[in-house]
Structure formats: structure tokens, C-alpha cells
Amino acid sequence: MLVALVALVVFPLGVSGGGADAELVAADREMAYPVLMARLLPAGLLGLLFASLLAAFMSTVDTHLNWGASYLTHDLYRRFVAPDASQSRLVWVSRLSVMLLTAMGVVVASRIDSIEQAWRLFIALGAGLGLPSMLRWFWWRANAWTEIAGIVAAVSSALVLYPLFPDARDEYLLLAIVAIATASALLATWLTPPVPDAHLEAFTRRVRPPGWWRDLPGAAPRRAMGWLGIAWLSGNAGVYALLFGIGGLLLGSPVPGALLVLGGLVGLWGAFRGSEAFRMASAPR
């Protein structure tokens, strides 16, 4: 946020002049960050920041490659394809998974022209995966295929809808992706066998989840869902209020900014109190 504000001061919108740097930033506002790096930082700090950005990029890439390979190897291949696979075979599967994920990343990256497009795709995938991923914490019927179907549907629909409708509003595309992913997850849930009762009971005894668990031992009372909902709403309201409140203070709107910051703190306090009440309501009797 601070770097963006500096960019607006150094390269004001709609103001001509300022040399090649200003023309570059005017043509592509996402170039403001590297242009400011080159203009404002001395040689030592510029190299340090550039190296830190490369390190952050590489750490993110290798984390997701290893993370994704472990999912494909243990949660997909070993569980559904070859439960008795040897360790040497699993190692080879993980290596092939890394290569596959790298190739997929290159293909997706080659189709993205800006950070804005990357964020749009990322938000679309997260929106499509949200409901299928949450079902396993509240509903006994959800299984592994619930999330697998949701993931495949979200990724496929996002890769199809965004290139097919480049001028459509983001909220419409997000709504379509959520609907497709949720419907696919629910369909896969009902078409596949449920999780064995022994696994469900072990899960409820350990996690004590609220929701719909067929009165399995250890499940939290359904009334605890109310406190969980209060904590969730208060937390979201608090985070957004703090976000816009701090922005208002930085942009010279002290009164609305201070009120939003105060409301954000109240929202976070409500989230804490709601989570404490949920913990008490779901505690073993």
C-alpha cells in the first residue's frame, strides 16, 4: 500500500511529462514497483531487494511444487490408484508429479499478461474450492471425492470461462465458478461411497466438529454452529474495516479511517469472544 501511494505521488495519473520512467508507468501501472526500485534505491539496497524478491519467488515455487507433489502422490495415487505401491515407486511418482506441475505452471503463466490476471485466476480458484473444502468440517457425507471434484471443476471452469469471456465482470464469473464447483462436488459426494463409520467416529472424537454428524460420538452440539457463525462474521467484518480504515488514515481521511479502525478492533474482539463461546459450547460434557 505504501509503495502504491509513493507511485501515485511520483507518477501522478493523467499528468504528462516525467521522462521515460513516467511513460512506462503510465502505459503499465504494474511497472511502478520496479521503476521505483531503480529510481529511488542505491546500488546496494537495490541488489538486496532484487535478491529478496527472487528468493521469495523461488521459495513459493518450490514449496508449492513439493506440496502439490505430495498431494498427488500420497492423497491421490497411493490412496486411490496403488495402495500397496513401494517406496521407490512413490518416489518416481513424486518426481513425475513435480515435472507435471512445473509444466502446468509454465502453461498457465504463459497465458497471464499481468499481476491483475494472476490475482483474478487465483481468486476464482479459491472461490470455487471454498464450499467443497468446508463441507468436510460440517457434514458426515463429505469424502475425498468431494474436494477432488470441486478442485477439478473449479480449475477447469476458471481456465475455460476467463479466456472465453474476457470482458465479463469478475463477480459474474466467480458466481458461475462457485456454482459449477459446488454442484460438481455435491454430485461426486452422492455418487461415491461415504467414509467408513470407524473413520468418522475417530474424526469426531478428535476434532469435535459442529454440524451434521448423525449423532456420532464426540461431535459438538449443533447449537455451537451459531457461535462459530458469529465469530466468522465478526472476524471478516473486523479485517475489512481495518483494511479500509488504515487506508483512509493514509489517504488523509482521519475521521472515517479512525472510525473504521475502531470498528475493526471491535469486530476482531467479537471474533475472539465468539470463538471462545464456540470452544465452551463444543467442550465435552
BELUR-V891599 format. One record per run of one state. SS is the DSSP state (H for helix, E for strand, L for the rest). FROM is the first residue (numbers start at 1). LEN is the number of residues. If there is no record, write none. Layout:
ss = (SS | SS)
from = (FROM | FROM)
len = (LEN | LEN)
This chain:
ss = (L | H | L | H | L | H | L | H | L | H | L | H | L | E | L | H | L | H | L | H | L | E | L | H | L | H | L)
from = (1 | 2 | 11 | 19 | 28 | 29 | 41 | 43 | 82 | 87 | 111 | 115 | 136 | 139 | 140 | 144 | 165 | 170 | 192 | 197 | 208 | 212 | 213 | 224 | 251 | 254 | 282)
len = (1 | 9 | 8 | 9 | 1 | 12 | 2 | 39 | 5 | 24 | 4 | 21 | 3 | 1 | 4 | 21 | 5 | 22 | 5 | 11 | 4 | 1 | 11 | 27 | 3 | 28 | 4)
